[in-house]
Amino acid sequence: MTAYTTAALKLTQATTSSARQRNHHFRHCQPLSMSTNSNNSNQYDLSKPSFDLLSLRTRRGDALLQYTSTNQSEPLRINLYALFALSFAAFPSISEAVVGEPMDFIPSIGSVGAAVASLGLFFRECSRRSRQIDRLEKELNAEFLGISVPNGVGGMLPLMKLKDLRGQRRVIALSGNATQLRDALLFARVVRRRLTQAAVAIVAVPTDGSTRKDWGFDENDLGKTWLAEANNVPEWLEYFENLVEDRGDDFAWFGLKYTGRSFGSGRTDSPRLLELLGSFLQPIAVLDEDDKDAPAAGNSEHGNILSSQRTFYNALTTGNKDKMDSICSPEVSNEVTEVVSAGGRLDSWDFCLADGARPSGMAISGCDSVLISDDTAYSTCIEFPDVEGFDTATLLAVQKWSREKETNGWKLTCHQTIPWSPDTKAGGTLDAIAEVVSLSFDKQIERLLDGSLSTRELQYVTRIPKTLKVDEFICNADEHI
């Protein structure tokens, strides 16, 4: 069975594919940053603590401001419930003052009951409000965590705080034991060049004192361009403990945008970096067809892997089915299985490579590879589809390879692509796929990039040879990518 996947993704912008990640997200918010006026001697700090009457405690001013700006109905409900409670409680006295005689027993009981019910709703809404502000404060407090980020040439910049990285780096913080961090950082090693192009720094916070070598890095690959160092690890761990209730030994992560605002967080499962790259972590500069391939950097199989990658693209763009069959692996891909389960469609190579269906004019550049083990490797590149009207259309492609024992060559087990350029954000849901999967490859990309696809249409296209014995597409409108 041969497996090949070409995925043109539009991911849910607010939740970052929460169903597919199966993460228990603890917060997606956009806290406001500190601001100052132009007079340095008279700075105004939005984070200055202020007393919050409804929670009867001091709160960060920017957390209160952020809550107020993003929650319009909840404060109104709190005020209404407070007004109802006071009105119903005072109603018997008001009635006696107006009518001149005490209210009957049954109406009085009803008024007291309504006052108690309104008071209960008031405290319920106040409790919900307090929990939301607590989470906002926890995320905002991340700005004081110490970090050293790579300088791009193998060294580290001087120690700074996360707030100092605003406008310079996006940050993904991971916390777990050596095994959890090794698993979480594996795909980061695969897309390391793309993390650098997107100005992303990943900081790993070990719970067991493990180091980079324990996380799978060797002397030639220590993440010198994208893996940051946490300063004062106990302080980071305390922050994670405050951020995630009853964490225990669970893995946890959170991500920050350029502005210092959070774009996602989760526990237990690792973040899906490919989806995050498509949704929030676009490259900071326009990608070029003349970008050079990455150097080997100690990878003895680098040349062989990139040679197999070129063979694959040559077969894909020219429609050479025999060459495509020779480069693809007979293994079953977990990634393909997951996409099919979510509503993907399987097509034969005759369809995928036919005139009008294959991306015949597509070019690639900036190829990279990483050797994970003796029999597993990954490669990445930037695709430039020949789509009329979109001269700067670019896709990020990732290939997974397995070594064939008989020939010792590399065979393709999975291929995925996402729209990836400074002005393109993937986003959408999995609801209806019949219309989109019937289009040619060029038309799918064209509609994806010009925004004509409805957010209620499928923007995830899967193509795998029919040797997997599935002839029809599967559609489940309740499943979301």
C-alpha positions in Angstrom: 0.0 0.0 0.0 1.4 3.4 -1.1 0.7 6.5 0.9 1.0 10.1 -0.3 -0.8 13.0 1.3 -1.1 16.6 -0.1 -2.9 18.7 2.4 -4.0 22.3 1.7 -5.0 23.3 5.2 -7.2 26.1 6.5 -7.2 25.7 10.3 -9.6 27.1 12.9 -8.1 30.5 13.8 -9.4 30.8 17.4 -8.9 27.2 18.7 -5.9 25.9 16.6 -7.5 22.7 15.7 -8.5 21.8 19.3 -10.4 18.6 18.2 -7.4 17.2 16.3 -4.9 18.2 19.0 -6.9 16.6 21.8 -5.3 19.1 24.1 -7.1 20.5 27.2 -6.6 24.1 26.4 -6.5 26.2 29.5 -6.8 29.6 27.8 -6.8 31.4 24.4 -6.6 35.1 25.1 -5.1 38.3 23.9 -3.9 40.3 26.9 -3.0 43.9 26.4 0.6 44.9 26.8 2.1 47.6 29.0 2.2 51.0 27.4 4.0 54.2 28.3 3.7 57.8 27.2 6.5 59.7 25.5 7.6 61.3 28.7 9.9 58.8 30.3 9.7 60.7 33.6 5.9 60.2 33.8 5.3 56.6 32.7 1.8 55.2 32.8 1.8 51.4 33.5 -1.4 49.6 32.6 -0.3 46.7 34.7 -0.4 48.8 37.9 -2.5 47.0 40.5 -6.0 48.3 41.3 -8.7 47.2 43.7 -11.4 45.1 42.2 -14.7 45.5 44.1 -16.4 42.4 42.7 -13.6 40.1 43.8 -12.6 42.1 46.8 -8.9 41.9 46.0 -6.2 43.8 44.1 -5.9 42.9 40.4 -3.5 43.8 37.6 -4.9 46.8 35.8 -4.3 45.4 32.3 -6.0 42.1 33.2 -9.1 44.1 34.3 -9.0 46.2 31.1 -8.6 43.1 28.9 -11.5 41.3 30.6 -13.7 44.4 30.2 -12.8 44.8 26.5 -13.5 41.1 25.7 -16.5 40.5 27.9 -19.5 42.8 27.3 -22.4 40.7 28.4 -21.1 39.2 31.6 -20.6 42.5 33.5 -24.1 43.5 32.5 -25.5 40.3 33.9 -23.6 40.8 37.1 -25.1 44.3 37.5 -28.6 43.2 36.6 -28.5 40.2 39.1 -27.3 42.6 41.8 -30.1 45.1 41.0 -32.7 42.3 41.0 -31.5 41.0 44.3 -31.7 44.4 46.0 -35.1 45.1 44.3 -36.7 41.9 45.4 -35.3 42.1 48.9 -36.6 45.6 49.3 -40.0 45.0 47.6 -42.0 44.2 50.8 -40.8 47.4 52.5 -41.4 49.4 49.4 -44.9 47.9 49.0 -45.8 48.7 52.6 -44.5 52.3 52.3 -46.5 52.8 49.1 -49.7 50.9 49.9 -49.8 51.6 53.6 -50.1 48.0 54.8 -47.8 45.0 55.0 -47.5 42.7 52.1 -49.3 39.3 52.3 -47.3 36.3 53.4 -47.2 34.4 50.1 -46.0 37.4 48.0 -43.4 38.2 50.7 -42.1 34.7 50.5 -42.0 34.9 46.7 -40.1 38.2 46.9 -37.5 36.8 49.3 -37.1 33.7 47.2 -36.6 35.8 44.1 -34.0 37.9 46.0 -32.1 34.8 47.1 -32.2 33.3 43.5 -30.9 36.6 42.1 -28.2 36.8 44.7 -27.1 33.2 43.9 -26.9 34.1 40.2 -24.9 37.2 41.1 -22.3 35.2 43.0 -22.1 32.6 40.2 -21.3 35.3 37.6 -18.8 36.9 39.9 -17.1 33.6 40.4 -16.9 33.0 36.7 -15.5 36.5 36.2 -12.9 36.0 38.9 -11.7 32.7 37.3 -11.3 34.5 33.9 -9.3 37.3 35.4 -7.2 34.8 37.3 -6.2 33.2 34.0 -5.5 36.5 32.4 -3.3 37.5 35.2 -1.3 34.3 35.0 -0.7 34.7 31.3 0.3 38.3 31.8 2.7 37.4 34.5 4.7 35.4 32.0 6.3 38.7 30.8 8.6 38.6 33.8 10.1 35.2 33.1 13.8 35.2 32.2 15.0 33.8 28.9 18.1 33.7 26.7 17.4 33.4 23.0 19.7 32.3 20.2 21.6 35.0 18.3 21.3 33.1 15.0 25.0 32.2 14.8 25.3 29.6 17.5 25.4 31.8 20.6 23.0 33.3 23.0 21.8 36.9 23.4 22.1 38.5 26.8 19.5 37.5 29.5 16.2 39.3 29.0 12.6 39.0 30.1 9.8 37.7 27.8 8.3 41.2 27.6 11.6 42.3 26.0 10.9 40.0 23.1 7.8 41.8 22.0 8.0 42.7 18.4 11.1 40.5 18.0 10.3 36.9 18.6 7.3 34.6 19.0 7.7 32.2 21.9 6.5 28.7 22.5 7.2 27.4 26.1 7.2 23.7 26.8 7.5 22.0 30.2 7.8 18.3 31.0 10.3 15.5 31.8 13.1 14.4 29.4 10.8 11.9 27.5 8.0 14.4 27.1 10.3 17.2 25.9 12.1 14.8 23.5 8.8 13.9 21.9 7.6 17.5 21.8 10.9 18.8 20.3 11.2 16.1 17.6 9.0 17.8 15.1 10.5 21.2 16.1 13.9 19.7 14.9 12.1 18.8 11.6 10.9 22.4 11.0 13.8 24.2 12.7 14.6 26.2 9.6 10.9 27.3 9.4 11.0 28.3 13.0 13.9 30.6 12.3 12.1 32.0 9.2 9.1 32.7 11.4 11.2 34.3 14.2 10.0 31.6 16.7 12.0 30.8 19.8 11.1 27.6 21.7 12.0 27.4 25.4 12.1 24.0 27.1 11.5 23.9 30.8 12.5 20.5 32.2 10.8 19.2 35.4 13.6 16.7 36.0 16.8 18.7 35.3 17.3 17.1 31.9 19.4 18.8 29.2 19.4 19.3 25.4 21.3 16.0 24.9 18.6 14.2 26.9 16.0 15.7 24.5 17.6 14.1 21.4 20.1 16.8 20.3 23.7 15.9 19.4 26.8 18.0 19.1 25.9 19.0 15.5 22.3 19.9 16.3 21.7 21.7 19.5 18.9 23.9 18.3 21.3 26.8 18.1 19.1 29.0 16.0 15.7 28.4 17.6 15.9 26.7 21.0 16.1 29.2 23.8 17.2 28.7 27.4 15.0 29.3 30.5 16.7 31.4 33.1 15.8 30.5 36.7 14.0 27.2 35.9 12.3 27.0 39.3 10.6 30.3 38.6 9.3 28.9 35.2 8.1 25.7 36.9 6.3 27.7 39.5 4.6 29.7 36.7 3.5 26.5 35.0 2.2 25.1 38.2 0.1 28.3 38.7 -1.0 28.2 35.1 -2.2 24.6 35.1 -4.3 23.4 38.0 -3.6 19.9 39.3 -0.9 19.5 36.7 0.9 16.6 38.3 3.4 15.0 35.8 1.4 16.3 32.7 3.2 18.0 29.9 2.2 21.6 29.4 2.8 24.4 26.9 1.8 27.9 25.9 2.6 30.2 23.0 3.0 34.0 22.7 2.6 36.2 19.6 4.9 39.2 18.8 2.7 41.4 20.9 3.1 39.2 24.0 -0.5 37.9 23.6 -1.3 34.2 23.9 -2.2 32.3 20.8 -2.7 28.9 22.5 -1.9 26.6 25.3 -2.4 23.0 26.2 -1.6 20.1 28.4 -0.9 16.4 28.0 -0.3 16.4 24.3 2.5 18.3 22.4 1.5 21.3 20.3 1.0 20.5 16.6 3.7 22.8 15.2 2.7 22.3 11.5 -0.8 23.6 12.3 0.5 26.4 14.4 2.9 27.5 11.7 -0.1 27.7 9.3 -2.3 29.6 11.7 -0.1 31.9 13.8 3.5 31.5 12.9 3.9 32.8 9.4 7.4 33.7 8.0 8.5 37.3 8.6 9.8 37.8 5.1 8.7 36.9 1.6 10.1 33.5 0.6 12.2 33.3 -2.6 12.5 30.6 -5.2 16.3 31.2 -5.1 16.6 30.3 -1.5 19.5 27.8 -1.1 19.2 24.3 0.4 20.3 23.9 4.0 23.8 22.5 4.6 24.2 19.0 5.8 25.2 20.0 9.4 26.5 16.6 10.3 23.6 14.7 8.6 25.3 11.9 6.7 22.1 11.1 4.8 21.3 14.8 3.9 22.2 14.4 0.2 20.4 11.1 -0.2 17.2 12.4 1.5 17.1 15.6 -0.7 17.8 13.5 -3.8 14.7 11.4 -2.9 12.8 14.6 -2.4 13.7 15.9 -5.8 12.7 12.5 -7.4 9.3 12.8 -5.7 8.7 16.4 -7.0 9.9 15.5 -10.4 7.4 12.7 -10.6 4.6 14.9 -9.1 5.1 17.7 -11.6 5.7 15.7 -14.7 3.1 13.0 -14.0 5.5 10.1 -14.0 3.5 7.3 -12.3 6.3 4.7 -12.5 8.8 7.0 -10.8 6.1 7.9 -8.2 5.5 4.3 -7.4 9.2 3.7 -7.0 9.7 6.5 -4.5 6.6 5.8 -2.2 6.7 3.5 0.7 4.3 0.5 1.2 4.0 1.4 4.9 0.7 2.7 6.4 1.1 6.3 7.6 -0.5 7.3 10.9 -0.9 10.8 9.6 -2.8 9.6 6.6 -5.0 7.4 8.8 -5.9 10.3 11.0 -6.8 12.5 8.0 -9.0 9.8 6.5 -10.7 9.3 9.8 -11.4 13.1 9.9 -13.0 13.1 6.4 -10.2 12.9 3.9 -10.5 11.3 0.5 -8.3 8.7 -1.3 -7.6 9.0 -5.0 -5.6 6.9 -7.4 -2.3 8.1 -8.8 -3.9 8.1 -12.2 -6.1 11.0 -11.0 -3.5 12.8 -8.9 -0.9 12.9 -11.8 -3.3 13.6 -14.7 -3.0 16.7 -16.8 -4.9 19.6 -15.0 -4.8 17.8 -11.7 -1.0 17.7 -11.0 0.9 20.9 -10.0 2.9 20.9 -13.3 4.4 24.4 -13.0 5.4 24.1 -9.3 8.9 25.0 -8.1 10.6 24.3 -4.8 13.4 25.9 -2.8 15.0 26.1 0.6 15.1 22.3 1.1 16.1 20.9 4.4 16.4 17.5 6.1 16.8 15.9 9.5 17.8 12.3 10.4 15.6 11.2 13.3 17.0 7.6 13.4 18.7 5.1 11.2 15.5 4.3 9.4 13.4 7.5 9.8 14.0 11.0 8.3 12.1 14.1 7.4 12.6 16.8 4.8 11.0 20.2 4.3 10.8 22.7 1.5 8.9 25.7 0.2 6.6 25.1 -2.7 5.8 27.8 -5.3 2.7 26.6 -7.2 2.0 28.1 -10.6 -1.3 29.8 -9.8 -2.4 32.6 -12.0 -2.8 35.9 -10.1 -0.8 34.7 -7.1 2.9 35.5 -7.8 3.8 35.2 -4.2 1.8 32.1 -3.3 3.9 29.8 -1.2 3.3 26.5 0.7 5.3 24.8 3.4 5.8 21.1 2.6 7.0 18.4 5.0 7.9 14.8 3.9 8.4 11.8 6.1 10.8 9.1 4.9 11.6 5.5 5.9 14.6 3.5 4.9 14.0 0.5 2.7 16.0 -2.5 4.0 16.5 -4.1 0.6 18.0 -1.1 -1.2 18.9 1.1 1.7 17.2 3.9 -0.1 14.6 6.4 1.3 10.9 5.9 0.6 8.2 8.5 1.1 5.6 7.6 3.7 3.8 11.0 4.1 3.7 14.4 2.4 1.8 17.4 3.8 1.5 21.0 2.8 0.1 24.2 4.3 -0.3 27.7 2.9 2.7 29.6 4.4 3.6 33.2 3.5 3.7 36.5 5.4 0.2 37.5 4.3 -1.5 34.1 4.4 -3.2 32.5 7.4 -4.7 29.0 7.3 -8.1 28.8 9.0 -11.5 27.0 8.6 -13.4 23.9 9.6 -14.2 20.4 8.3 -17.8 20.4 7.3 -18.3 19.7 3.6 -15.8 18.2 1.2 -17.5 17.1 -2.0 -17.1 20.4 -3.8 -13.5 21.1 -2.9 -12.0 17.6 -3.5 -13.6 17.6 -7.0 -11.4 20.5 -8.0 -8.0 20.2 -9.6 -4.9 20.9 -7.5 -4.4 24.3 -9.1 -8.0 25.3 -8.5 -7.9 24.1 -4.9 -4.8 26.3 -4.2 -6.3 29.2 -6.1 -9.5 29.2 -4.1 -7.6 28.6 -0.9 -5.5 31.7 -1.5 -8.1 34.1 -2.8 -10.4 33.5 0.1 -13.4 32.3 -1.9 -13.8 29.1 0.1 -16.5 29.4 2.7 -15.4 28.9 6.3 -18.0 26.1 6.4 -16.3 24.2 3.6 -13.5 21.7 3.8 -10.1 23.1 3.1 -8.2 19.9 3.9 -7.5 17.9 0.7 -6.0 14.4 1.0 -4.8 12.4 -2.0 -3.5 8.9 -1.6 -3.1 6.1 -4.2 -6.1 3.8 -4.5 -4.0 0.8 -3.5 -5.3 1.5 0.0 -8.6 0.1 -1.2 -10.7 3.1 -0.5 -12.6 4.5 -3.4 -15.0 7.1 -1.9 -14.6 10.1 0.3 -15.8 10.2 3.9 -17.7 13.2 5.1 -18.6 14.0 8.8 -19.8 17.5 9.3 -19.4 17.3 13.0 -15.7 16.6 13.0 -13.4 19.5 12.9 -9.7 19.9 12.0 
